[in-house]
Amino acid sequence: MPKGVHPYFDSVYSGFEDAARKYGIASEVAAPPRFDVSLQIKVIEDLIARGVDGIAISANDDQGLVAVIHEAMAAGIKVITVDAPAPSSEALTYIGTDNESAGYEAGKRMAVTMGGRGSVAILQGGLDATNLNRRTAGFKRALAEKAPGITVVGVVDEGGDFSRSVNETEKLLAAHPRLSAIFSVSAEGAPAAAAVLKRQDEAGQVVVAGFDDLGDTLQGIRDGSIVFCVVQNTYRMGWLSVERLLDAVHGKSLSPVIDTGVVFVDKRNIDTYRKRMETDNTNNL
């Protein structure tokens, strides 16, 4: 179950469905129509009523899912989190990126890219998502430690929506005409920011980078409007979700955290990173 409908999750689905076919189990995607914890709770309640064996959830919110995850576990349904954790809940494991570490490494790279000076704004797709908050915390910590000459002008909620990201970027540029950089901890933020800068004939004048390899993000790296992106191993997240749910159903204990790692993509490796990740997955799964 993703946070909502978003192309970022397509590769997670691929890994999930491929593993389900391998192990001969029924799988499906149950997505709330948008990033909203109340809608996600409703979908989980429907799955509880159906009596499914297990659910892998990308959590919209930590505290907001505690009660419904408890309800599912009490009903004998195994629950894990994938991509976005709910650490306050009874979920058996989290499979995905070590978000604070990934944010920290991204902050270090941004500090070098900016030459250790200037101002940066952070775009975040929802301020209640634990995974995004951890990325932002790691990113800000890296700047504070490695580049105290860089000022973070703010963290802007763009709701996980491309159109809203565009609007928020326009507001940021109007409010901070000398802004040096924009970093997005969510998939849609970097391509949205790049689109605004292109329209204003300012592409390349503001450093843009962010998470995930949407098609528009990769195009931005190719044309120079985006400097780099942080790519998560989403296929592996999906595949391991099936395997760990099967383990839980069979009574095996799970590690509380399974880190699937990240790769930084820029012009130097944009044509080779995906094949290398697929090869690594094939060798390790």
BAFI-3210 file (N, C-alpha, C; in Angstrom, 3 decimals, decimal comma, padded with zeros to 6 digits):
// residues 285
n [1|2|3|4|5|6|7|8|9|10|11|12|13|14|15|16|17|18|19|20|21|22|23|24|25|26|27|28|29|30|31|32|33|34|35|36|37|38|39|40|41|42|43|44|45|46|47|48|49|50|51|52|53|54|55|56|57|58|59|60|61|62|63|64|65|66|67|68|69|70|71|72|73|74|75|76|77|78|79|80|81|82|83|84|85|86|87|88|89|90|91|92|93|94|95|96|97|98|99|100|101|102|103|104|105|106|107|108|109|110|111|112|113|114|115|116|117|118|119|120|121|122|123|124|125|126|127|128|129|130|131|132|133|134|135|136|137|138|139|140|141|142|143|144|145|146|147|148|149|150|151|152|153|154|155|156|157|158|159|160|161|162|163|164|165|166|167|168|169|170|171|172|173|174|175|176|177|178|179|180|181|182|183|184|185|186|187|188|189|190|191|192|193|194|195|196|197|198|199|200|201|202|203|204|205|206|207|208|209|210|211|212|213|214|215|216|217|218|219|220|221|222|223|224|225|226|227|228|229|230|231|232|233|234|235|236|237|238|239|240|241|242|243|244|245|246|247|248|249|250|251|252|253|254|255|256|257|258|259|260|261|262|263|264|265|266|267|268|269|270|271|272|273|274|275|276|277|278|279|280|281|282|283|284|285]
n.u [000,839|000,852|001,603|-000,096|-001,442|001,149|003,847|006,357|006,144|005,977|008,149|008,481|006,120|006,698|008,817|007,485|005,370|006,764|008,135|005,943|004,859|006,948|006,845|004,309|001,961|-001,003|-001,209|-001,731|-002,153|-003,153|-004,192|-004,584|-006,398|-004,999|-002,252|-002,922|-003,511|-005,902|-007,362|-005,696|-005,925|-008,571|-008,384|-006,735|-008,408|-010,412|-008,952|-008,385|-010,970|-011,368|-009,646|-006,947|-003,622|-001,241|000,189|001,983|003,038|003,500|004,037|001,957|001,938|003,230|002,250|-000,452|-001,125|-000,897|-003,047|-004,648|-002,834|-002,303|-004,852|-004,925|-002,800|-003,757|-005,808|-004,508|-003,161|-000,202|001,916|004,056|006,326|007,234|009,433|008,445|008,571|006,740|007,509|006,452|004,499|003,192|004,283|006,198|008,693|010,843|011,392|013,552|014,985|017,624|016,713|017,594|020,365|020,628|019,660|021,606|023,952|023,166|023,035|025,759|026,746|025,351|026,417|029,065|028,512|027,391|029,558|029,913|028,606|025,850|022,247|019,557|016,496|014,147|012,072|009,279|007,213|004,726|004,451|004,190|005,179|007,236|009,548|010,294|010,712|012,947|014,826|015,036|016,007|018,531|019,728|019,827|021,448|023,886|024,557|024,865|027,065|029,053|028,998|028,666|028,328|026,147|022,766|019,645|016,643|014,069|011,611|009,391|006,092|004,873|003,004|003,268|002,637|002,854|001,914|001,394|003,980|005,168|003,822|004,664|007,401|007,491|006,600|008,697|010,888|010,054|009,951|012,560|014,710|017,444|018,039|020,050|019,848|017,682|016,458|014,881|013,216|011,380|009,927|008,695|009,504|012,061|011,937|009,728|010,645|012,746|011,276|009,934|012,102|013,161|011,058|011,218|013,549|015,859|017,198|019,767|020,877|020,055|020,833|019,535|018,379|017,480|015,416|014,948|014,269|012,455|011,165|011,212|013,027|015,435|015,678|016,091|018,630|020,092|019,810|020,910|019,473|018,945|021,078|021,810|020,380|019,009|018,794|016,630|016,516|014,097|012,842|013,959|012,923|010,206|010,364|011,618|009,671|007,634|009,027|009,667|007,150|006,176|007,938|007,103|004,465|004,997|005,951|008,527|011,052|011,697|014,195|014,352|014,897|015,598|017,889|017,832|019,472|021,017|021,705|023,677|022,909|024,172|025,361|027,526|027,024|024,512|023,711|024,346|023,685|021,217|021,283|023,342|022,217|020,087|021,500|022,842|020,603|019,608|021,677|021,641|019,099]
n.v [-001,190|002,024|005,500|007,050|007,686|007,653|007,976|007,266|004,920|002,834|001,134|-000,134|-001,623|-003,355|-004,965|-006,129|-007,528|-009,272|-010,873|-011,984|-013,572|-015,394|-016,777|-017,741|-016,463|-014,511|-011,134|-007,597|-004,107|-001,620|001,425|004,575|007,425|009,842|011,493|011,068|010,550|009,761|008,672|006,563|005,024|004,185|002,461|000,480|-000,475|-001,625|-003,739|-005,196|-006,041|-007,776|-009,787|-010,284|-011,758|-010,362|-007,037|-004,535|-001,376|001,930|004,498|007,258|008,744|008,648|008,498|008,639|006,176|004,291|003,144|001,754|-000,049|-001,563|-002,682|-004,301|-006,104|-007,302|-008,708|-010,760|-010,235|-009,760|-006,988|-004,818|-002,069|-000,204|001,725|004,147|004,582|003,630|004,135|004,249|002,408|-001,026|-002,313|-004,847|-004,668|-002,334|-001,725|-000,293|002,874|004,149|006,868|009,239|009,016|008,989|011,543|013,032|012,405|013,470|016,149|016,677|016,392|018,430|020,617|020,677|021,067|023,616|025,070|025,598|027,907|030,291|030,109|027,865|026,262|023,865|021,480|019,580|016,769|016,765|017,276|015,543|013,058|010,516|009,449|011,497|013,634|012,699|012,601|015,350|016,251|014,975|016,132|018,876|018,695|017,862|020,123|022,007|020,966|020,616|022,811|025,600|028,077|028,032|028,856|027,669|028,526|027,725|025,083|023,766|022,761|020,751|018,886|016,450|016,728|017,549|019,899|021,570|021,737|023,215|025,672|026,356|026,596|028,828|030,755|030,667|031,590|034,151|035,221|034,930|036,213|035,928|033,312|030,436|027,662|024,787|022,030|018,915|016,660|014,909|013,084|014,589|017,219|018,243|018,035|019,729|022,193|022,612|022,900|025,316|027,111|026,829|027,908|030,516|031,274|030,800|028,490|026,493|028,627|028,509|026,050|022,832|019,877|016,539|013,848|010,627|009,066|010,033|010,280|012,944|014,066|012,759|013,693|016,349|016,207|015,463|017,740|019,672|021,221|020,080|018,992|016,636|013,474|011,498|008,157|005,650|002,157|000,922|-001,290|-003,438|-002,922|-003,603|-006,340|-007,521|-006,966|-008,833|-011,226|-010,892|-010,614|-013,164|-014,613|-013,640|-014,576|-017,247|-017,429|-016,553|-014,459|-010,948|-008,672|-005,409|-003,245|-002,968|-001,953|-000,697|000,866|003,536|005,321|007,842|009,857|011,435|013,398|011,851|009,125|008,579|007,018|004,468|003,676|002,416|-000,141|-001,237|-001,285|-003,052|-005,363|-005,798|-006,295|-008,652|-010,389|-010,496|-011,069]
n.w [000,000|-001,090|-000,227|-001,675|-004,956|-007,196|-009,488|-008,536|-007,050|-008,868|-009,489|-007,052|-006,987|-009,119|-008,145|-005,972|-007,208|-008,920|-007,071|-005,756|-007,779|-008,075|-005,635|-005,644|-004,603|-003,968|-004,906|-004,574|-005,356|-003,187|-003,159|-001,595|-002,891|-002,749|-001,008|002,086|005,400|006,627|004,521|003,895|006,203|005,946|003,720|004,804|006,841|005,256|004,158|006,442|007,077|004,971|005,596|004,824|004,562|004,955|005,011|003,362|004,035|002,947|004,918|005,492|007,774|011,070|013,919|013,278|012,190|014,144|015,660|013,742|012,641|014,908|015,175|012,883|013,389|015,709|014,623|013,469|011,152|009,391|009,496|007,822|007,215|004,318|002,393|003,700|007,111|010,150|013,007|015,597|015,693|015,710|013,568|011,966|010,740|009,019|005,678|003,515|002,574|004,603|005,847|007,179|006,997|004,196|003,601|004,905|003,443|001,010|001,722|002,205|-000,400|-001,679|-000,344|-001,317|-004,044|-003,972|-003,241|-000,579|000,227|000,309|-000,142|000,535|-000,236|000,986|-000,411|000,534|000,489|002,230|005,647|007,739|007,258|008,297|007,014|005,230|006,954|008,284|006,222|005,670|008,141|008,233|005,979|006,684|008,933|007,834|006,303|008,350|009,691|007,717|006,006|007,164|006,056|004,430|004,241|005,307|004,049|004,492|004,993|002,804|002,414|-000,072|-000,507|-001,921|-004,590|-008,006|-009,333|-007,172|-006,198|-008,216|-007,870|-005,262|-005,667|-007,339|-005,531|-003,671|-005,187|-005,718|-003,150|-002,322|-004,077|-004,516|-004,118|-003,842|-004,220|-004,591|-002,912|-003,033|-000,955|-001,801|-004,575|-006,680|-006,444|-007,430|-010,367|-010,732|-009,731|-011,536|-013,893|-013,466|-013,323|-015,894|-017,393|-016,572|-017,692|-016,191|-015,759|-014,452|-013,117|-010,527|-008,255|-008,503|-007,009|-005,890|-004,563|-006,064|-009,260|-011,355|-014,723|-015,712|-013,974|-014,629|-017,244|-016,656|-015,462|-017,684|-019,338|-017,780|-015,973|-013,550|-011,002|-009,573|-008,490|-005,837|-005,778|-004,818|-003,894|-005,117|-006,393|-005,035|-002,503|-002,875|-003,580|-001,313|000,557|000,068|000,640|003,362|004,534|004,033|005,640|008,142|008,269|008,451|010,976|011,564|013,014|012,428|011,308|012,699|010,997|007,574|005,444|002,232|000,676|-001,354|-004,454|-005,948|-008,672|-011,498|-014,309|-014,952|-014,466|-015,433|-017,593|-016,906|-014,292|-013,742|-014,942|-013,470|-010,892|-011,342|-011,951|-009,536|-007,897|-009,069|-008,514|-005,771|-004,716]
ca.u [000,000|001,614|000,992|-001,136|-001,141|002,345|004,706|007,520|005,929|005,861|009,216|008,167|005,111|007,331|009,509|006,477|004,623|007,679|008,360|004,694|004,768|007,946|006,447|002,977|000,962|-001,827|-000,766|-002,438|-001,852|-004,329|-003,673|-005,503|-006,343|-004,007|-001,440|-003,795|-003,491|-007,268|-007,731|-004,896|-006,545|-009,781|-007,975|-006,261|-009,597|-011,049|-008,134|-008,620|-012,283|-011,242|-008,856|-005,710|-002,588|-000,188|000,121|003,186|002,504|004,330|003,241|001,766|002,095|003,620|001,250|-001,790|-001,376|-000,662|-004,252|-005,125|-001,858|-002,600|-006,073|-004,571|-001,992|-004,636|-006,623|-003,649|-002,586|001,177|002,088|005,388|006,368|008,186|009,659|008,237|008,295|005,845|008,263|005,680|003,477|003,591|004,796|007,240|009,974|010,848|012,241|013,695|016,157|017,960|016,401|018,437|021,685|020,547|019,561|022,913|024,856|022,709|023,462|027,198|026,958|024,849|027,380|030,165|027,979|027,173|030,794|029,870|028,038|024,588|020,991|018,844|015,150|013,841|010,699|008,933|005,856|003,991|005,296|003,946|005,777|008,462|010,714|010,704|011,264|014,297|015,698|015,260|016,869|019,882|020,212|020,150|022,575|025,094|024,907|025,339|028,379|030,033|028,945|027,921|028,081|024,892|021,571|018,383|015,626|012,819|011,118|008,094|005,209|004,254|001,910|003,456|001,906|003,702|001,379|001,627|005,419|005,401|003,337|005,514|008,682|007,288|006,552|010,041|011,747|009,600|010,293|014,021|015,227|018,855|018,138|021,132|019,576|016,464|016,613|013,610|013,291|010,300|010,223|008,167|009,974|013,155|011,483|008,834|011,487|013,457|010,315|009,713|013,312|013,230|010,047|011,674|014,872|016,864|017,714|021,198|021,286|019,752|021,148|018,371|018,655|016,428|015,292|014,224|014,613|011,363|011,642|011,502|014,243|016,560|015,809|016,696|020,066|020,680|019,867|021,642|018,622|019,040|022,477|021,881|019,257|019,295|017,928|016,398|016,417|012,671|012,504|014,347|011,939|009,011|010,676|011,862|008,406|006,979|009,778|009,577|005,781|006,097|008,629|006,262|003,328|005,516|006,381|009,929|011,273|012,235|015,041|013,504|015,195|016,349|018,295|017,981|020,539|020,750|022,755|023,616|022,942|024,440|025,669|028,597|026,564|023,080|023,445|024,798|023,314|020,059|021,715|024,133|021,301|019,335|022,429|023,033|019,395|019,513|022,692|021,464|017,750]
ca.v [000,000|003,262|006,657|007,540|007,403|008,402|007,109|006,803|003,575|001,829|000,142|-000,932|-002,598|-004,370|-005,915|-006,823|-008,460|-010,317|-011,800|-012,710|-014,628|-016,425|-017,572|-018,287|-015,884|-013,443|-009,793|-006,482|-002,758|-000,942|002,784|005,697|008,289|010,908|011,357|011,506|009,439|009,285|007,804|005,348|004,249|003,551|001,332|-000,576|-001,059|-002,500|-004,951|-005,964|-006,669|-008,867|-010,858|-010,600|-012,340|-009,407|-005,727|-003,701|-000,015|003,134|005,242|008,699|009,382|007,675|008,400|008,462|004,786|003,393|002,403|000,824|-001,141|-002,421|-003,424|-005,344|-007,119|-008,024|-009,606|-011,809|-009,802|-009,297|-005,653|-004,240|-000,805|-000,180|003,072|005,153|003,815|004,095|003,542|004,179|001,377|-002,406|-002,893|-005,806|-004,232|-001,281|-002,057|000,896|003,721|004,795|008,198|010,298|008,856|009,423|012,998|013,560|012,293|014,448|017,454|016,797|016,617|019,760|021,578|020,748|021,649|025,045|025,711|025,911|029,227|030,610|029,806|026,738|025,944|022,436|021,097|018,323|016,350|016,421|017,532|014,527|011,784|010,260|009,271|012,786|014,422|012,212|013,088|016,776|016,398|014,593|017,139|020,097|018,407|017,861|021,512|022,673|020,447|020,691|024,073|026,591|029,263|027,863|029,116|027,037|029,582|027,151|023,794|024,097|021,617|020,760|017,917|015,305|017,017|018,293|021,247|022,355|021,992|024,340|026,897|026,679|027,058|030,209|031,604|030,715|032,441|035,529|035,654|034,882|036,394|035,537|031,917|029,729|026,254|024,124|020,586|018,270|015,345|014,133|012,819|015,551|018,577|018,684|018,348|020,887|023,383|022,797|023,391|026,741|027,854|026,856|028,851|031,864|031,435|030,825|027,132|026,484|029,725|028,010|024,620|022,000|018,459|015,939|012,398|009,745|009,167|010,183|010,576|014,375|014,336|012,306|014,637|017,551|015,956|015,478|019,092|020,551|021,987|019,381|018,607|015,227|012,930|010,385|007,082|004,583|000,836|000,674|-002,659|-004,311|-002,708|-004,389|-007,770|-007,935|-006,895|-010,135|-012,255|-010,714|-010,940|-014,625|-015,039|-013,324|-015,503|-018,557|-017,368|-016,169|-013,092|-010,050|-007,557|-004,223|-002,345|-003,531|-000,806|-001,095|001,651|004,558|005,637|009,210|009,876|012,710|013,199|010,870|007,729|008,513|005,971|003,147|003,344|001,523|-001,500|-001,734|-001,601|-004,269|-006,478|-006,040|-006,929|-010,023|-011,199|-010,533|-011,441]
ca.w [000,000|-001,133|000,433|-002,572|-006,350|-007,576|-010,318|-007,775|-006,513|-009,922|-009,365|-005,857|-007,421|-009,972|-007,282|-005,174|-008,050|-009,389|-005,956|-005,516|-008,801|-007,778|-004,472|-005,857|-003,710|-004,535|-004,503|-005,195|-004,887|-002,634|-002,998|-001,389|-004,073|-002,560|000,205|003,176|006,349|006,881|003,400|004,029|007,280|005,405|002,882|005,710|007,485|004,265|004,049|007,672|006,939|003,999|006,194|004,106|005,426|005,257|004,356|003,353|004,008|002,942|005,898|005,363|009,071|012,096|014,984|012,728|011,801|015,283|016,067|012,717|012,547|016,061|014,842|011,920|014,056|016,635|013,802|012,930|009,884|009,549|008,922|007,749|006,479|003,216|001,852|004,742|008,325|011,217|014,120|016,843|015,544|015,910|012,323|012,322|010,200|007,997|004,539|002,692|002,713|005,867|005,329|007,733|006,398|002,802|003,616|005,310|002,301|000,021|002,211|001,951|-001,826|-001,999|000,188|-002,281|-005,274|-003,745|-002,830|000,842|000,489|-000,339|000,541|-000,062|000,245|000,940|-000,739|001,199|000,139|003,442|006,818|008,762|006,847|009,052|006,138|004,684|008,056|008,567|005,147|005,890|009,315|007,840|005,037|007,431|009,820|007,015|005,973|009,566|010,044|006,633|005,268|007,957|005,248|003,682|005,038|004,888|004,187|004,959|004,509|002,225|002,176|-001,407|-000,503|-002,802|-005,823|-008,942|-009,560|-005,954|-006,145|-009,126|-007,213|-004,118|-006,198|-007,790|-004,334|-003,100|-006,002|-005,532|-001,787|-002,150|-005,442|-004,593|-003,686|-004,531|-004,506|-004,128|-002,764|-002,719|-000,332|-002,419|-005,984|-007,638|-006,204|-008,298|-011,727|-010,698|-009,603|-012,799|-014,889|-013,193|-013,690|-017,357|-017,878|-016,243|-018,309|-015,134|-015,560|-014,227|-012,239|-009,188|-008,166|-008,188|-006,825|-005,077|-004,466|-006,970|-010,681|-012,306|-016,071|-015,850|-013,209|-015,441|-018,346|-016,092|-015,312|-019,028|-019,918|-016,884|-015,065|-012,267|-010,847|-009,202|-007,733|-004,940|-006,254|-003,853|-004,506|-004,933|-006,791|-003,927|-001,439|-003,166|-003,525|000,069|001,289|-000,066|001,356|004,817|004,932|004,071|006,861|009,306|008,257|008,870|012,369|011,718|013,500|011,406|011,719|012,753|009,877|006,457|004,620|000,831|000,073|-002,367|-005,434|-006,462|-010,131|-012,157|-015,724|-015,139|-014,423|-015,755|-018,584|-016,434|-012,912|-013,639|-015,257|-012,343|-009,796|-011,688|-011,830|-008,110|-007,380|-009,557|-007,842|-004,310|-004,279]
c.u [000,881|000,931|-000,189|-000,730|000,043|003,257|005,951|007,365|005,909|006,919|009,040|007,157|005,761|008,043|008,541|005,783|005,509|007,935|007,110|004,517|005,745|007,467|005,006|001,920|000,199|-001,352|-001,645|-001,925|-003,151|-003,902|-004,779|-005,358|-005,360|-003,296|-002,218|-003,926|-004,889|-007,745|-006,950|-005,471|-007,773|-009,429|-007,495|-007,443|-010,340|-010,279|-008,269|-009,940|-012,230|-010,419|-007,629|-004,669|-001,525|-000,356|001,488|002,745|003,630|003,559|003,175|002,093|002,439|002,498|-000,141|-002,139|-001,252|-001,884|-004,662|-004,132|-002,027|-003,831|-005,761|-003,778|-002,834|-005,526|-005,794|-003,020|-001,178|001,351|003,557|005,279|007,470|008,237|009,527|007,811|007,209|006,417|007,509|004,664|004,045|004,074|006,068|008,626|009,761|011,844|012,354|014,984|016,363|017,873|017,276|019,842|021,684|020,460|020,887|023,898|024,467|023,119|024,942|027,463|026,471|025,817|028,553|029,701|027,820|028,445|030,795|029,249|026,682|023,385|020,259|017,467|014,915|012,368|010,420|007,469|005,061|004,889|005,086|004,604|007,127|009,672|011,218|011,282|012,689|015,279|016,047|016,197|018,320|020,514|020,655|021,348|023,889|025,524|025,475|026,760|029,438|030,087|028,136|027,664|026,831|023,719|020,379|017,268|014,280|012,555|009,675|007,308|004,577|003,290|002,060|002,822|002,754|003,207|001,597|003,109|005,794|004,999|004,239|006,891|008,576|007,263|007,934|010,931|011,346|010,021|011,801|014,688|016,697|019,071|019,179|020,729|018,216|016,759|015,276|013,848|012,195|010,524|009,827|008,797|011,037|012,684|010,525|009,639|012,229|012,529|010,060|010,910|013,499|012,271|010,471|013,052|015,992|017,416|019,236|021,696|021,000|020,033|019,887|018,814|017,549|016,463|014,537|014,410|013,390|011,930|012,022|012,756|015,473|016,766|016,449|018,194|020,746|020,812|020,514|020,799|018,552|020,450|022,620|020,575|019,729|018,301|017,845|016,216|014,994|012,248|012,814|013,392|010,713|009,249|010,836|010,597|007,667|007,708|009,642|008,152|005,594|006,786|007,750|005,080|003,761|006,140|007,830|010,031|011,952|013,167|014,197|013,708|016,003|016,644|018,560|018,951|020,084|021,943|022,578|023,796|023,188|024,816|026,695|028,086|025,111|022,756|023,795|024,219|022,200|020,460|022,511|023,234|020,535|020,224|022,666|021,823|019,319|020,493|022,391|020,099|017,549]
c.v [001,249|004,362|007,182|007,176|008,279|007,479|006,611|005,333|002,482|000,739|-000,720|-002,016|-003,724|-005,415|-006,760|-007,906|-009,579|-011,347|-012,622|-013,842|-015,761|-017,350|-018,077|-017,762|-014,771|-012,098|-008,757|-005,177|-002,129|000,480|003,774|006,681|009,443|010,702|011,929|010,340|008,905|008,365|006,486|004,440|003,510|002,336|000,173|-001,256|-001,992|-003,813|-005,822|-006,723|-007,854|-010,022|-011,250|-011,130|-011,321|-008,127|-005,053|-002,266|001,004|004,182|006,737|009,434|008,301|007,490|008,096|007,033|003,799|002,529|001,374|-000,310|-002,098|-003,284|-004,572|-006,465|-007,949|-009,015|-010,718|-011,475|-009,266|-007,964|-005,260|-002,877|-000,879|001,247|004,165|004,442|004,427|003,550|003,459|003,044|-000,009|-003,077|-003,681|-005,413|-003,027|-001,680|-000,808|001,635|004,129|006,292|009,304|010,223|009,332|010,944|013,643|013,528|013,274|015,864|017,693|017,092|017,999|020,829|021,764|021,435|023,155|025,776|026,169|027,241|029,381|030,238|028,708|026,609|024,451|022,255|019,727|017,993|015,856|016,535|016,514|013,192|011,591|010,150|010,605|013,682|013,989|012,627|014,560|017,005|016,062|015,617|018,404|019,885|018,424|019,279|022,228|022,241|020,740|022,048|025,103|027,892|029,176|028,035|028,364|028,061|029,036|025,779|024,004|022,832|021,741|019,591|016,710|015,478|017,909|019,728|022,137|022,669|023,166|025,654|027,316|027,158|028,501|031,173|031,761|031,684|033,908|036,074|035,738|035,010|036,011|034,105|031,177|028,335|025,830|022,633|019,996|016,904|014,415|014,075|013,946|016,934|019,064|018,952|019,531|022,177|023,671|023,357|024,886|027,558|027,915|027,886|030,300|032,177|031,548|029,432|027,183|027,585|029,399|026,509|023,865|020,551|017,873|014,432|011,827|010,102|009,124|010,566|012,039|014,769|013,931|013,224|015,932|017,394|016,015|016,900|020,120|021,362|021,357|018,823|017,130|014,790|011,743|009,275|005,973|003,252|000,318|-000,740|-003,630|-004,155|-003,597|-005,880|-008,249|-007,854|-008,224|-011,194|-012,112|-010,959|-012,453|-015,166|-014,821|-014,279|-016,890|-018,526|-016,996|-014,729|-012,265|-009,033|-006,283|-003,247|-003,100|-002,389|-001,268|-000,213|002,657|004,682|007,091|009,172|011,294|012,409|012,098|009,436|007,553|007,389|004,571|002,726|002,315|000,072|-002,084|-002,104|-002,882|-005,501|-006,835|-006,727|-008,393|-010,930|-011,425|-011,009|-012,948]
c.w [000,000|-000,333|-000,360|-003,981|-006,781|-008,386|-009,612|-007,370|-007,585|-009,795|-008,118|-006,227|-008,230|-009,129|-006,479|-006,001|-008,588|-008,287|-005,669|-006,522|-008,488|-006,668|-004,557|-004,911|-004,426|-004,010|-005,189|-004,611|-004,413|-002,271|-002,649|-002,547|-003,957|-001,227|001,391|004,154|006,620|005,762|003,467|005,112|006,759|004,544|003,755|006,402|006,535|004,124|005,288|007,570|005,974|004,547|005,402|005,096|005,826|004,468|004,478|003,103|003,893|003,736|005,595|006,653|010,089|013,113|014,440|012,367|012,964|015,576|015,022|012,493|013,728|015,777|013,886|012,585|015,020|015,898|013,165|011,595|010,135|008,818|008,964|007,082|005,440|002,679|002,903|006,022|009,197|012,520|015,433|016,833|015,841|014,627|012,601|011,820|009,307|006,925|003,668|002,978|004,171|005,577|005,896|007,151|004,948|002,710|003,964|004,140|001,195|000,431|001,985|000,474|-002,234|-001,510|-000,773|-003,555|-005,157|-003,334|-001,386|001,198|-000,198|000,507|-000,205|000,576|000,064|000,621|-000,131|000,941|001,324|004,647|007,935|008,451|007,533|008,144|005,610|005,768|008,375|007,474|005,355|007,064|008,966|006,917|005,767|008,351|009,036|006,664|007,193|009,907|008,987|005,943|006,043|007,208|004,396|004,633|004,455|005,124|004,630|004,377|004,082|001,937|000,794|-001,593|-001,401|-004,161|-006,733|-009,123|-008,345|-005,793|-007,043|-008,459|-006,062|-004,565|-006,672|-006,606|-003,709|-003,874|-005,888|-004,173|-001,570|-003,523|-005,607|-004,118|-004,517|-004,995|-003,973|-004,056|-002,359|-002,096|-000,859|-003,928|-006,926|-007,550|-007,167|-009,731|-011,780|-010,610|-010,905|-013,875|-014,709|-013,645|-015,199|-017,924|-017,635|-016,827|-017,277|-014,844|-015,454|-013,320|-010,770|-009,193|-007,755|-008,076|-005,966|-005,100|-005,664|-008,443|-011,587|-013,671|-016,256|-015,068|-014,013|-016,641|-017,871|-015,876|-016,676|-019,573|-018,988|-015,926|-013,670|-012,153|-010,501|-008,558|-006,912|-005,290|-005,204|-004,583|-004,350|-005,338|-005,650|-002,746|-001,652|-003,030|-002,078|000,922|001,238|000,758|002,874|005,316|004,996|005,317|008,091|009,408|008,745|010,263|012,593|012,225|012,412|012,036|011,716|011,605|008,837|005,494|003,191|000,060|-000,969|-003,304|-005,837|-007,973|-010,619|-013,600|-015,946|-015,201|-014,847|-016,739|-018,091|-015,085|-012,835|-013,911|-014,100|-011,172|-010,073|-011,556|-010,374|-007,501|-007,792|-008,818|-006,372|-003,842|-004,369]
res [m|p|k|g|v|h|p|y|f|d|s|v|y|s|g|f|e|d|a|a|r|k|y|g|i|a|s|e|v|a|a|p|p|r|f|d|v|s|l|q|i|k|v|i|e|d|l|i|a|r|g|v|d|g|i|a|i|s|a|n|d|d|q|g|l|v|a|v|i|h|e|a|m|a|a|g|i|k|v|i|t|v|d|a|p|a|p|s|s|e|a|l|t|y|i|g|t|d|n|e|s|a|g|y|e|a|g|k|r|m|a|v|t|m|g|g|r|g|s|v|a|i|l|q|g|g|l|d|a|t|n|l|n|r|r|t|a|g|f|k|r|a|l|a|e|k|a|p|g|i|t|v|v|g|v|v|d|e|g|g|d|f|s|r|s|v|n|e|t|e|k|l|l|a|a|h|p|r|l|s|a|i|f|s|v|s|a|e|g|a|p|a|a|a|a|v|l|k|r|q|d|e|a|g|q|v|v|v|a|g|f|d|d|l|g|d|t|l|q|g|i|r|d|g|s|i|v|f|c|v|v|q|n|t|y|r|m|g|w|l|s|v|e|r|l|l|d|a|v|h|g|k|s|l|s|p|v|i|d|t|g|v|v|f|v|d|k|r|n|i|d|t|y|r|k|r|m|e|t|d|n|t|n|n|l]
***
